[in-house]
Amino acid sequence: MFAFGIKKKNRPWGTVYDSITKQPIDPAYVTLRDIHNKEISSSITDIDGRFGFLVEPGIYTITVNKTNYAFPSKKLAGKAGDELYNDLYFGEKIEVKK
């Protein structure tokens, strides 16, 4: 299972990582979709599991795909953070402003 979040400092990217080992997932396929489930953009994580999107204001969701992993993480369900990351994401809608 894996999750993604933002390290303790606010960074302009997300990180996909293994929720058990806390190691970054490289490569993982990350997709940004609008409220109509239309794919807006996609990204492949880098060696550190990082990804990012430059998008217009709106409401979006993110999905992650990697063989032998499931998103969202069942191990971290209901948690806002863990020992390395906070602001964990579980597939809910994200509003981008400005």
Secondary structure as UniProt FT lines:
FT   STRAND          2..7
FT   STRAND          14..18
FT   TURN            19..21
FT   STRAND          29..34
FT   TURN            35..36
FT   STRAND          39..44
FT   TURN            47..48
FT   STRAND          50..51
FT   STRAND          58..65
FT   TURN            67..68
FT   TURN            75..78
FT   STRAND          85..89
FT   STRAND          94..96
//
